[in-house]
Amino acid sequence: MHPVLAVVLALASAACYALSAVLQHHEASRQPETGVASLMIALMRRRGWWAAQTATVLGALLHLAALGAGPLVLVQPIGVTALALALPVGARIGRTPVTRRAWIGALCVVLGLPAVLTAMPHRPGAGRVFAAFPTVACAVAVVVAAATVAALRLRVPHPRWAAILLAGGAALCFGTTSAAVKALWLQMGSPTIVAIGLVAAPLGVVLAQHAYQDGGLGAPLAVQTLADPVTAVAIGVLALGEQVALTPVRMALGLLGLAVTVAGVVLLSTRIPADDDPAGPHPAAAPAPVATDG
């Protein structure tokens, strides 16, 4: 193990993810198209969007390298720094200052997320498999579909909360893809699992673009940063026989971290009245504040 190298690689990975999120939000928020196909066609014509996807792939490779150099409990929490890096970069690109509420929300997420992630250390092993991978994937698909339908209903009256649901759906897709890759790594894969991963990844990308289009940068990124690894761990436990070493202390720490994280997401998602924010609301911010292998 090389912990120092692991930290450096993890920070580089977080920087790539932050740049990817900023570029995705920058491109998606400026597209007038709202349809699934029309938005994606418009984005695929933009160099900035392809640069974002390149940054995502590079971030994923650096993350894998970090995991090879250090333990999961060290590498995973560092990923939350992507949010802290993304806010000022997004503000720079969008030429909008980061508001105090955005920074407080980001601080809550940066403090809360590591508590959630480190409270669930898991290890590979021949533990009990509770359900077949395709069965778990079908359950995840039902949740993603429900979140998407709910988001469509909320998109006009409450676009930012709809964006959180879409970001959650994207994170479930990315987490499923990560679990599929893990299954192949553990030599537990099959053509069906490969197909699931290949379908989940682009679906997650589509949902994420709509989340960034409607919900700013901070809140969708925070939701994805939390739900992606949690989903991967959950599928690993249910379908791959991985074991979670939960204790009462870790559970309490995880619940506290989850509460703080949720508070941060709420702060990042609440529109700030114009008289409270001299700069006024702007799409480049996490809610009115500022402003994305997996």
Kinemage of the C-alpha trace (Angstrom):
@kinemage 1
@onewidth
@group {chain A} dominant
@subgroup {mainchain}
@vectorlist {calphas} color= white
{ca met a 1} P 0.000 0.000 0.000
{ca his a 2} L 1.115 3.543 -0.799
{ca pro a 3} L -1.258 5.886 1.102
{ca val a 4} L 0.391 9.130 -0.033
{ca leu a 5} L 0.156 8.106 -3.681
{ca ala a 6} L -3.436 6.995 -3.100
{ca val a 7} L -4.351 10.429 -1.723
{ca val a 8} L -2.699 12.225 -4.659
{ca leu a 9} L -4.457 10.002 -7.200
{ca ala a 10} L -7.789 10.364 -5.395
{ca leu a 11} L -7.482 14.154 -5.381
{ca ala a 12} L -6.623 14.133 -9.088
{ca ser a 13} L -9.661 11.937 -9.714
{ca ala a 14} L -11.876 14.337 -7.756
{ca ala a 15} L -10.530 17.257 -9.784
{ca cys a 16} L -11.417 15.457 -13.024
{ca tyr a 17} L -14.922 14.704 -11.775
{ca ala a 18} L -15.339 18.319 -10.687
{ca leu a 19} L -14.274 19.607 -14.104
{ca ser a 20} L -16.603 17.116 -15.776
{ca ala a 21} L -19.541 18.243 -13.646
{ca val a 22} L -18.869 21.920 -14.324
{ca leu a 23} L -18.611 21.379 -18.083
{ca gln a 24} L -21.740 19.191 -18.180
{ca his a 25} L -23.714 21.789 -16.244
{ca his a 26} L -22.294 24.622 -18.341
{ca glu a 27} L -23.358 22.956 -21.584
{ca ala a 28} L -26.689 21.471 -20.451
{ca ser a 29} L -27.968 24.615 -18.713
{ca arg a 30} L -27.537 26.612 -21.916
{ca gln a 31} L -29.512 24.305 -24.155
{ca pro a 32} L -33.144 25.287 -24.858
{ca glu a 33} L -34.068 21.720 -25.791
{ca thr a 34} L -35.958 19.743 -23.143
{ca gly a 35} L -36.667 16.461 -24.921
{ca val a 36} L -34.419 13.513 -24.187
{ca ala a 37} L -33.273 12.992 -27.768
{ca ser a 38} L -33.088 16.681 -28.696
{ca leu a 39} L -31.022 17.598 -25.635
{ca met a 40} L -28.544 14.779 -26.149
{ca ile a 41} L -28.200 15.537 -29.878
{ca ala a 42} L -27.504 19.184 -29.074
{ca leu a 43} L -24.952 18.280 -26.393
{ca met a 44} L -23.167 15.774 -28.595
{ca arg a 45} L -22.438 18.613 -31.011
{ca arg a 46} L -20.614 20.551 -28.280
{ca arg a 47} L -16.877 20.143 -27.739
{ca gly a 48} L -17.248 21.130 -24.101
{ca trp a 49} L -19.606 18.227 -23.468
{ca trp a 50} L -17.176 15.736 -24.994
{ca ala a 51} L -14.415 17.260 -22.899
{ca ala a 52} L -16.592 16.576 -19.852
{ca gln a 53} L -16.967 12.923 -20.811
{ca thr a 54} L -13.210 12.656 -21.324
{ca ala a 55} L -12.653 14.115 -17.861
{ca thr a 56} L -15.093 11.557 -16.429
{ca val a 57} L -13.215 8.639 -17.981
{ca leu a 58} L -9.881 10.012 -16.777
{ca gly a 59} L -11.339 10.511 -13.295
{ca ala a 60} L -12.561 6.914 -13.223
{ca leu a 61} L -9.130 5.606 -14.246
{ca leu a 62} L -7.413 7.699 -11.590
{ca his a 63} L -9.931 6.463 -9.015
{ca leu a 64} L -9.150 2.856 -9.890
{ca ala a 65} L -5.428 3.603 -9.613
{ca ala a 66} L -6.001 5.203 -6.203
{ca leu a 67} L -7.857 2.106 -5.024
{ca gly a 68} L -4.890 0.051 -6.162
{ca ala a 69} L -2.526 2.206 -4.105
{ca gly a 70} L -4.606 2.583 -0.952
{ca pro a 71} L -7.609 1.233 0.955
{ca leu a 72} L -11.207 2.060 0.049
{ca val a 73} L -11.837 3.800 3.389
{ca leu a 74} L -9.054 6.266 2.540
{ca val a 75} L -9.819 6.817 -1.139
{ca gln a 76} L -13.616 6.966 -1.206
{ca pro a 77} L -14.161 9.931 1.178
{ca ile a 78} L -11.678 12.064 -0.784
{ca gly a 79} L -14.073 11.917 -3.727
{ca val a 80} L -16.397 14.385 -2.006
{ca thr a 81} L -13.850 17.149 -2.564
{ca ala a 82} L -15.142 17.198 -6.145
{ca leu a 83} L -18.048 19.342 -4.921
{ca ala a 84} L -15.790 21.831 -3.140
{ca leu a 85} L -13.635 22.055 -6.281
{ca ala a 86} L -16.593 22.298 -8.649
{ca leu a 87} L -18.274 25.298 -7.003
{ca pro a 88} L -15.482 27.859 -7.535
{ca val a 89} L -14.626 26.460 -10.977
{ca gly a 90} L -18.302 26.655 -11.959
{ca ala a 91} L -18.521 30.181 -10.614
{ca arg a 92} L -15.470 31.139 -12.643
{ca ile a 93} L -16.911 29.750 -15.850
{ca gly a 94} L -20.390 31.117 -15.176
{ca arg a 95} L -19.006 34.439 -13.905
{ca thr a 96} L -21.245 34.270 -10.842
{ca pro a 97} L -19.986 34.436 -7.243
{ca val a 98} L -20.490 31.493 -4.935
{ca thr a 99} L -23.009 32.570 -2.304
{ca arg a 100} L -22.588 31.990 1.404
{ca arg a 101} L -25.520 29.556 1.396
{ca ala a 102} L -23.846 27.524 -1.327
{ca trp a 103} L -20.601 27.317 0.628
{ca ile a 104} L -22.451 26.263 3.794
{ca gly a 105} L -24.334 23.615 1.832
{ca ala a 106} L -21.119 22.381 0.238
{ca leu a 107} L -19.431 22.250 3.647
{ca cys a 108} L -22.293 20.142 5.002
{ca val a 109} L -21.936 17.718 2.112
{ca val a 110} L -18.138 17.561 2.357
{ca leu a 111} L -18.369 16.800 6.094
{ca gly a 112} L -21.396 14.520 5.937
{ca leu a 113} L -20.570 12.331 2.954
{ca pro a 114} L -17.300 10.884 4.303
{ca ala a 115} L -19.142 9.930 7.487
{ca val a 116} L -21.720 8.033 5.444
{ca leu a 117} L -19.118 6.316 3.257
{ca thr a 118} L -16.684 5.388 6.017
{ca ala a 119} L -19.531 4.041 8.150
{ca met a 120} L -20.041 1.274 5.600
{ca pro a 121} L -16.635 -0.322 5.037
{ca his a 122} L -17.177 -3.412 2.932
{ca arg a 123} L -14.912 -6.192 1.845
{ca pro a 124} L -15.130 -8.885 -0.802
{ca gly a 125} L -15.858 -12.337 0.430
{ca ala a 126} L -17.959 -15.401 0.071
{ca gly a 127} L -20.838 -13.947 1.997
{ca arg a 128} L -24.467 -14.730 1.439
{ca val a 129} L -25.971 -13.730 -1.905
{ca phe a 130} L -29.493 -12.509 -1.289
{ca ala a 131} L -30.635 -12.136 -4.902
{ca ala a 132} L -29.385 -12.613 -8.446
{ca phe a 133} L -27.740 -9.578 -10.029
{ca pro a 134} L -30.435 -9.195 -12.743
{ca thr a 135} L -33.146 -9.276 -10.066
{ca val a 136} L -31.473 -6.500 -8.086
{ca ala a 137} L -30.912 -4.536 -11.308
{ca cys a 138} L -34.621 -4.815 -12.128
{ca ala a 139} L -35.466 -3.434 -8.690
{ca val a 140} L -33.089 -0.531 -9.279
{ca ala a 141} L -34.692 0.063 -12.690
{ca val a 142} L -38.123 0.329 -11.058
{ca val a 143} L -36.803 2.959 -8.636
{ca val a 144} L -35.149 4.880 -11.466
{ca ala a 145} L -38.373 4.800 -13.486
{ca ala a 146} L -40.405 6.022 -10.504
{ca ala a 147} L -37.945 8.842 -9.846
{ca thr a 148} L -38.036 9.867 -13.509
{ca val a 149} L -41.836 9.932 -13.618
{ca ala a 150} L -41.961 11.981 -10.416
{ca ala a 151} L -39.343 14.360 -11.822
{ca leu a 152} L -41.367 14.897 -14.990
{ca arg a 153} L -44.360 15.890 -12.876
{ca leu a 154} L -42.280 18.289 -10.775
{ca arg a 155} L -40.230 19.734 -13.615
{ca val a 156} L -42.441 22.752 -14.272
{ca pro a 157} L -43.555 23.743 -10.753
{ca his a 158} L -40.367 22.672 -8.934
{ca pro a 159} L -37.517 22.202 -11.438
{ca arg a 160} L -34.748 22.042 -8.864
{ca trp a 161} L -36.378 19.270 -6.864
{ca ala a 162} L -37.070 17.451 -10.109
{ca ala a 163} L -33.356 17.758 -10.848
{ca ile a 164} L -32.523 16.066 -7.535
{ca leu a 165} L -34.722 13.116 -8.467
{ca leu a 166} L -33.066 12.910 -11.887
{ca ala a 167} L -29.616 13.102 -10.286
{ca gly a 168} L -30.620 10.309 -7.923
{ca gly a 169} L -31.744 8.198 -10.874
{ca ala a 170} L -28.455 8.890 -12.636
{ca ala a 171} L -26.516 7.865 -9.535
{ca leu a 172} L -28.457 4.598 -9.299
{ca cys a 173} L -27.513 3.883 -12.909
{ca phe a 174} L -23.855 4.707 -12.346
{ca gly a 175} L -23.795 2.630 -9.158
{ca thr a 176} L -25.282 -0.294 -11.069
{ca thr a 177} L -22.605 0.057 -13.732
{ca ser a 178} L -19.906 0.095 -11.041
{ca ala a 179} L -21.381 -3.057 -9.510
{ca ala a 180} L -21.427 -4.736 -12.930
{ca val a 181} L -17.736 -3.924 -13.385
{ca lys a 182} L -17.066 -5.293 -9.894
{ca ala a 183} L -18.897 -8.508 -10.810
{ca leu a 184} L -16.610 -8.946 -13.818
{ca trp a 185} L -13.590 -8.205 -11.620
{ca leu a 186} L -14.708 -10.927 -9.190
{ca gln a 187} L -15.255 -13.299 -12.124
{ca met a 188} L -18.960 -13.390 -11.339
{ca gly a 189} L -20.006 -11.710 -14.562
{ca ser a 190} L -22.179 -12.960 -17.383
{ca pro a 191} L -23.434 -11.591 -20.719
{ca thr a 192} L -26.568 -10.423 -18.913
{ca ile a 193} L -24.587 -8.469 -16.331
{ca val a 194} L -22.436 -6.926 -19.066
{ca ala a 195} L -25.600 -5.879 -20.915
{ca ile a 196} L -27.015 -4.340 -17.733
{ca gly a 197} L -23.885 -2.271 -17.244
{ca leu a 198} L -23.845 -1.150 -20.875
{ca val a 199} L -27.467 -0.002 -20.657
{ca ala a 200} L -27.210 1.629 -17.232
{ca ala a 201} L -24.193 3.824 -18.034
{ca pro a 202} L -25.656 5.841 -20.965
{ca leu a 203} L -29.025 6.064 -19.218
{ca gly a 204} L -27.255 7.619 -16.243
{ca val a 205} L -25.537 10.119 -18.534
{ca val a 206} L -28.875 11.181 -20.043
{ca leu a 207} L -30.532 11.635 -16.644
{ca ala a 208} L -27.528 13.580 -15.347
{ca gln a 209} L -27.689 16.063 -18.245
{ca his a 210} L -31.319 16.859 -17.494
{ca ala a 211} L -30.474 17.197 -13.798
{ca tyr a 212} L -27.737 19.722 -14.580
{ca gln a 213} L -30.017 21.546 -17.000
{ca asp a 214} L -32.715 22.153 -14.392
{ca gly a 215} L -31.017 22.022 -11.006
{ca gly a 216} L -27.782 23.958 -11.108
{ca leu a 217} L -24.471 22.340 -10.262
{ca gly a 218} L -24.173 21.749 -6.522
{ca ala a 219} L -27.260 19.740 -5.626
{ca pro a 220} L -27.155 17.239 -8.543
{ca leu a 221} L -23.432 16.684 -8.006
{ca ala a 222} L -23.906 16.159 -4.260
{ca val a 223} L -26.719 13.649 -4.807
{ca gln a 224} L -24.678 11.704 -7.347
{ca thr a 225} L -21.595 11.711 -5.135
{ca leu a 226} L -23.619 10.159 -2.306
{ca ala a 227} L -25.952 7.762 -4.092
{ca asp a 228} L -23.471 6.302 -6.600
{ca pro a 229} L -21.127 4.531 -4.130
{ca val a 230} L -23.984 3.635 -1.783
{ca thr a 231} L -25.788 1.948 -4.668
{ca ala a 232} L -22.662 0.053 -5.703
{ca val a 233} L -22.098 -1.150 -2.127
{ca ala a 234} L -25.741 -2.178 -1.730
{ca ile a 235} L -25.708 -4.208 -4.946
{ca gly a 236} L -22.386 -5.739 -3.935
{ca val a 237} L -23.885 -6.913 -0.650
{ca leu a 238} L -27.151 -8.160 -2.146
{ca ala a 239} L -25.896 -9.803 -5.338
{ca leu a 240} L -22.116 -10.318 -5.066
{ca gly a 241} L -21.721 -11.665 -1.558
{ca glu a 242} L -19.756 -8.692 -0.263
{ca gln a 243} L -19.903 -8.051 3.455
{ca val a 244} L -20.572 -4.788 5.262
{ca ala a 245} L -18.924 -4.377 8.654
{ca leu a 246} L -21.605 -2.320 10.385
{ca thr a 247} L -21.452 -1.647 14.114
{ca pro a 248} L -23.786 0.503 16.253
{ca val a 249} L -21.176 3.262 16.376
{ca arg a 250} L -20.653 3.221 12.627
{ca met a 251} L -24.395 3.154 12.036
{ca ala a 252} L -24.881 6.189 14.267
{ca leu a 253} L -22.028 7.963 12.493
{ca gly a 254} L -23.537 7.121 9.125
{ca leu a 255} L -26.990 8.387 10.100
{ca leu a 256} L -25.526 11.622 11.444
{ca gly a 257} L -23.518 12.058 8.261
{ca leu a 258} L -26.611 11.390 6.173
{ca ala a 259} L -28.587 14.047 8.071
{ca val a 260} L -25.812 16.612 7.561
{ca thr a 261} L -25.548 15.684 3.878
{ca val a 262} L -29.289 16.046 3.342
{ca ala a 263} L -29.163 19.462 4.997
{ca gly a 264} L -26.390 20.430 2.589
{ca val a 265} L -28.361 19.265 -0.430
{ca val a 266} L -31.385 21.269 0.756
{ca leu a 267} L -29.228 24.379 1.079
{ca leu a 268} L -27.796 23.790 -2.370
{ca ser a 269} L -31.260 23.275 -3.834
{ca thr a 270} L -33.249 26.106 -2.292
{ca arg a 271} L -33.748 29.093 -4.511
{ca ile a 272} L -32.530 32.270 -2.847
{ca pro a 273} L -34.815 35.313 -3.149
{ca ala a 274} L -33.308 38.122 -5.152
{ca asp a 275} L -33.321 40.487 -2.158
{ca asp a 276} L -31.236 37.975 -0.176
{ca asp a 277} L -28.706 37.475 -2.919
{ca pro a 278} L -27.275 40.586 -4.560
{ca ala a 279} L -26.160 38.575 -7.531
{ca gly a 280} L -29.621 37.117 -8.000
{ca pro a 281} L -30.408 33.556 -8.989
{ca his a 282} L -28.276 32.059 -11.688
{ca pro a 283} L -28.331 28.667 -13.352
{ca ala a 284} L -24.627 28.215 -12.702
{ca ala a 285} L -25.135 27.817 -9.030
{ca ala a 286} L -26.235 25.013 -6.870
{ca pro a 287} L -29.620 26.430 -6.089
{ca ala a 288} L -29.398 30.071 -6.572
{ca pro a 289} L -25.856 29.692 -5.461
{ca val a 290} L -23.388 28.888 -7.960
{ca ala a 291} L -22.452 27.601 -10.484
{ca thr a 292} P -20.405 16.371 -12.293
{ca asp a 293} P -17.453 5.619 -13.601
{ca gly a 294} L -18.115 5.806 -12.946
